């Protein structure tokens, strides 16, 4: 199983990390959610944690919207 962290910004979607451990992926997800730069930049719309595997479609596990 693979867990991916993506950011969504004015230009599209960027994968910022791919992990085999959900705990590692959640650590990065939380770090980005709390990062002052992402919060104040203004171009970032959100960050998501996605679970994916070769046998099935990706599934969003968590989403955080920057306002």
Phi and psi in radians as a Rosetta constraint file:
Dihedral C 1 N 2 CA 2 C 2 CIRCULARHARMONIC -2.077 0.35
Dihedral N 2 CA 2 C 2 N 3 CIRCULARHARMONIC 2.463 0.35
Dihedral C 2 N 3 CA 3 C 3 CIRCULARHARMONIC -2.104 0.35
Dihedral N 3 CA 3 C 3 N 4 CIRCULARHARMONIC 2.256 0.35
Dihedral C 3 N 4 CA 4 C 4 CIRCULARHARMONIC -2.136 0.35
Dihedral N 4 CA 4 C 4 N 5 CIRCULARHARMONIC 2.449 0.35
Dihedral C 4 N 5 CA 5 C 5 CIRCULARHARMONIC -1.930 0.35
Dihedral N 5 CA 5 C 5 N 6 CIRCULARHARMONIC 2.169 0.35
Dihedral C 5 N 6 CA 6 C 6 CIRCULARHARMONIC -2.088 0.35
Dihedral N 6 CA 6 C 6 N 7 CIRCULARHARMONIC 2.547 0.35
Dihedral C 6 N 7 CA 7 C 7 CIRCULARHARMONIC -1.881 0.35
Dihedral N 7 CA 7 C 7 N 8 CIRCULARHARMONIC 2.612 0.35
Dihedral C 7 N 8 CA 8 C 8 CIRCULARHARMONIC -2.041 0.35
Dihedral N 8 CA 8 C 8 N 9 CIRCULARHARMONIC 2.187 0.35
Dihedral C 8 N 9 CA 9 C 9 CIRCULARHARMONIC -2.369 0.35
Dihedral N 9 CA 9 C 9 N 10 CIRCULARHARMONIC -2.988 0.35
Dihedral C 9 N 10 CA 10 C 10 CIRCULARHARMONIC -1.092 0.35
Dihedral N 10 CA 10 C 10 N 11 CIRCULARHARMONIC -0.345 0.35
Dihedral C 10 N 11 CA 11 C 11 CIRCULARHARMONIC -1.758 0.35
Dihedral N 11 CA 11 C 11 N 12 CIRCULARHARMONIC -0.244 0.35
Dihedral C 11 N 12 CA 12 C 12 CIRCULARHARMONIC 2.499 0.35
Dihedral N 12 CA 12 C 12 N 13 CIRCULARHARMONIC -2.608 0.35
Dihedral C 12 N 13 CA 13 C 13 CIRCULARHARMONIC -1.949 0.35
Dihedral N 13 CA 13 C 13 N 14 CIRCULARHARMONIC 2.340 0.35
Dihedral C 13 N 14 CA 14 C 14 CIRCULARHARMONIC -2.206 0.35
Dihedral N 14 CA 14 C 14 N 15 CIRCULARHARMONIC 2.210 0.35
Dihedral C 14 N 15 CA 15 C 15 CIRCULARHARMONIC -1.374 0.35
Dihedral N 15 CA 15 C 15 N 16 CIRCULARHARMONIC 2.139 0.35
Dihedral C 15 N 16 CA 16 C 16 CIRCULARHARMONIC -1.863 0.35
Dihedral N 16 CA 16 C 16 N 17 CIRCULARHARMONIC -0.134 0.35
Dihedral C 16 N 17 CA 17 C 17 CIRCULARHARMONIC -3.007 0.35
Dihedral N 17 CA 17 C 17 N 18 CIRCULARHARMONIC 2.582 0.35
Dihedral C 17 N 18 CA 18 C 18 CIRCULARHARMONIC -2.360 0.35
Dihedral N 18 CA 18 C 18 N 19 CIRCULARHARMONIC 2.231 0.35
Dihedral C 18 N 19 CA 19 C 19 CIRCULARHARMONIC -2.367 0.35
Dihedral N 19 CA 19 C 19 N 20 CIRCULARHARMONIC 2.671 0.35
Dihedral C 19 N 20 CA 20 C 20 CIRCULARHARMONIC -1.589 0.35
Dihedral N 20 CA 20 C 20 N 21 CIRCULARHARMONIC -0.217 0.35
Dihedral C 20 N 21 CA 21 C 21 CIRCULARHARMONIC -1.923 0.35
Dihedral N 21 CA 21 C 21 N 22 CIRCULARHARMONIC 2.284 0.35
Dihedral C 21 N 22 CA 22 C 22 CIRCULARHARMONIC -1.134 0.35
Dihedral N 22 CA 22 C 22 N 23 CIRCULARHARMONIC -0.636 0.35
Dihedral C 22 N 23 CA 23 C 23 CIRCULARHARMONIC -1.077 0.35
Dihedral N 23 CA 23 C 23 N 24 CIRCULARHARMONIC -0.748 0.35
Dihedral C 23 N 24 CA 24 C 24 CIRCULARHARMONIC -1.127 0.35
Dihedral N 24 CA 24 C 24 N 25 CIRCULARHARMONIC -0.735 0.35
Dihedral C 24 N 25 CA 25 C 25 CIRCULARHARMONIC -1.128 0.35
Dihedral N 25 CA 25 C 25 N 26 CIRCULARHARMONIC -0.737 0.35
Dihedral C 25 N 26 CA 26 C 26 CIRCULARHARMONIC -1.131 0.35
Dihedral N 26 CA 26 C 26 N 27 CIRCULARHARMONIC -0.598 0.35
Dihedral C 26 N 27 CA 27 C 27 CIRCULARHARMONIC -1.095 0.35
Dihedral N 27 CA 27 C 27 N 28 CIRCULARHARMONIC -0.821 0.35
Dihedral C 27 N 28 CA 28 C 28 CIRCULARHARMONIC -1.126 0.35
Dihedral N 28 CA 28 C 28 N 29 CIRCULARHARMONIC -0.782 0.35
Dihedral C 28 N 29 CA 29 C 29 CIRCULARHARMONIC -0.962 0.35
Dihedral N 29 CA 29 C 29 N 30 CIRCULARHARMONIC -0.852 0.35
Dihedral C 29 N 30 CA 30 C 30 CIRCULARHARMONIC -1.111 0.35
Dihedral N 30 CA 30 C 30 N 31 CIRCULARHARMONIC -0.688 0.35
Dihedral C 30 N 31 CA 31 C 31 CIRCULARHARMONIC -1.084 0.35
Dihedral N 31 CA 31 C 31 N 32 CIRCULARHARMONIC -0.745 0.35
Dihedral C 31 N 32 CA 32 C 32 CIRCULARHARMONIC -1.183 0.35
Dihedral N 32 CA 32 C 32 N 33 CIRCULARHARMONIC -0.723 0.35
Dihedral C 32 N 33 CA 33 C 33 CIRCULARHARMONIC -1.041 0.35
Dihedral N 33 CA 33 C 33 N 34 CIRCULARHARMONIC -0.616 0.35
Dihedral C 33 N 34 CA 34 C 34 CIRCULARHARMONIC -1.618 0.35
Dihedral N 34 CA 34 C 34 N 35 CIRCULARHARMONIC -0.107 0.35
Dihedral C 34 N 35 CA 35 C 35 CIRCULARHARMONIC -1.252 0.35
Dihedral N 35 CA 35 C 35 N 36 CIRCULARHARMONIC 2.142 0.35
Dihedral C 35 N 36 CA 36 C 36 CIRCULARHARMONIC -1.070 0.35
Dihedral N 36 CA 36 C 36 N 37 CIRCULARHARMONIC -0.557 0.35
Dihedral C 36 N 37 CA 37 C 37 CIRCULARHARMONIC -1.134 0.35
Dihedral N 37 CA 37 C 37 N 38 CIRCULARHARMONIC -0.798 0.35
Dihedral C 37 N 38 CA 38 C 38 CIRCULARHARMONIC -1.097 0.35
Dihedral N 38 CA 38 C 38 N 39 CIRCULARHARMONIC -0.679 0.35
Dihedral C 38 N 39 CA 39 C 39 CIRCULARHARMONIC -1.169 0.35
Dihedral N 39 CA 39 C 39 N 40 CIRCULARHARMONIC -0.645 0.35
Dihedral C 39 N 40 CA 40 C 40 CIRCULARHARMONIC -1.698 0.35
Dihedral N 40 CA 40 C 40 N 41 CIRCULARHARMONIC -0.204 0.35
Dihedral C 40 N 41 CA 41 C 41 CIRCULARHARMONIC -1.043 0.35
Dihedral N 41 CA 41 C 41 N 42 CIRCULARHARMONIC -0.718 0.35
Dihedral C 41 N 42 CA 42 C 42 CIRCULARHARMONIC 1.607 0.35
Dihedral N 42 CA 42 C 42 N 43 CIRCULARHARMONIC -0.353 0.35
Dihedral C 42 N 43 CA 43 C 43 CIRCULARHARMONIC -1.679 0.35
Dihedral N 43 CA 43 C 43 N 44 CIRCULARHARMONIC -0.314 0.35
Dihedral C 43 N 44 CA 44 C 44 CIRCULARHARMONIC -1.420 0.35
Dihedral N 44 CA 44 C 44 N 45 CIRCULARHARMONIC 2.236 0.35
Dihedral C 44 N 45 CA 45 C 45 CIRCULARHARMONIC -1.617 0.35
Dihedral N 45 CA 45 C 45 N 46 CIRCULARHARMONIC -0.620 0.35
Dihedral C 45 N 46 CA 46 C 46 CIRCULARHARMONIC -3.115 0.35
Dihedral N 46 CA 46 C 46 N 47 CIRCULARHARMONIC 3.087 0.35
Dihedral C 46 N 47 CA 47 C 47 CIRCULARHARMONIC -2.364 0.35
Dihedral N 47 CA 47 C 47 N 48 CIRCULARHARMONIC 2.498 0.35
Dihedral C 47 N 48 CA 48 C 48 CIRCULARHARMONIC -2.327 0.35
Dihedral N 48 CA 48 C 48 N 49 CIRCULARHARMONIC 2.658 0.35
Dihedral C 48 N 49 CA 49 C 49 CIRCULARHARMONIC -1.965 0.35
Dihedral N 49 CA 49 C 49 N 50 CIRCULARHARMONIC 2.163 0.35
Dihedral C 49 N 50 CA 50 C 50 CIRCULARHARMONIC -2.152 0.35
Dihedral N 50 CA 50 C 50 N 51 CIRCULARHARMONIC 2.421 0.35
Dihedral C 50 N 51 CA 51 C 51 CIRCULARHARMONIC -1.814 0.35
Dihedral N 51 CA 51 C 51 N 52 CIRCULARHARMONIC 2.302 0.35
Dihedral C 51 N 52 CA 52 C 52 CIRCULARHARMONIC -2.542 0.35
Dihedral N 52 CA 52 C 52 N 53 CIRCULARHARMONIC 2.737 0.35
Dihedral C 52 N 53 CA 53 C 53 CIRCULARHARMONIC -2.617 0.35
Dihedral N 53 CA 53 C 53 N 54 CIRCULARHARMONIC 2.887 0.35
Dihedral C 53 N 54 CA 54 C 54 CIRCULARHARMONIC -1.171 0.35
Dihedral N 54 CA 54 C 54 N 55 CIRCULARHARMONIC -0.467 0.35
Dihedral C 54 N 55 CA 55 C 55 CIRCULARHARMONIC -1.523 0.35
Dihedral N 55 CA 55 C 55 N 56 CIRCULARHARMONIC -0.255 0.35
Dihedral C 55 N 56 CA 56 C 56 CIRCULARHARMONIC -2.478 0.35
Dihedral N 56 CA 56 C 56 N 57 CIRCULARHARMONIC 2.958 0.35
Dihedral C 56 N 57 CA 57 C 57 CIRCULARHARMONIC -1.298 0.35
Dihedral N 57 CA 57 C 57 N 58 CIRCULARHARMONIC 2.758 0.35
Dihedral C 57 N 58 CA 58 C 58 CIRCULARHARMONIC -1.186 0.35
Dihedral N 58 CA 58 C 58 N 59 CIRCULARHARMONIC 2.610 0.35
Dihedral C 58 N 59 CA 59 C 59 CIRCULARHARMONIC -2.321 0.35
Dihedral N 59 CA 59 C 59 N 60 CIRCULARHARMONIC 2.220 0.35
Dihedral C 59 N 60 CA 60 C 60 CIRCULARHARMONIC -1.265 0.35
Dihedral N 60 CA 60 C 60 N 61 CIRCULARHARMONIC 2.216 0.35
Dihedral C 60 N 61 CA 61 C 61 CIRCULARHARMONIC -1.703 0.35
Dihedral N 61 CA 61 C 61 N 62 CIRCULARHARMONIC -0.560 0.35
Dihedral C 61 N 62 CA 62 C 62 CIRCULARHARMONIC -2.708 0.35
Dihedral N 62 CA 62 C 62 N 63 CIRCULARHARMONIC 2.657 0.35
Dihedral C 62 N 63 CA 63 C 63 CIRCULARHARMONIC -2.521 0.35
Dihedral N 63 CA 63 C 63 N 64 CIRCULARHARMONIC 2.433 0.35
Dihedral C 63 N 64 CA 64 C 64 CIRCULARHARMONIC -2.302 0.35
Dihedral N 64 CA 64 C 64 N 65 CIRCULARHARMONIC 2.208 0.35
Dihedral C 64 N 65 CA 65 C 65 CIRCULARHARMONIC -1.758 0.35
Dihedral N 65 CA 65 C 65 N 66 CIRCULARHARMONIC 2.264 0.35
Dihedral C 65 N 66 CA 66 C 66 CIRCULARHARMONIC -1.458 0.35
Dihedral N 66 CA 66 C 66 N 67 CIRCULARHARMONIC 2.365 0.35
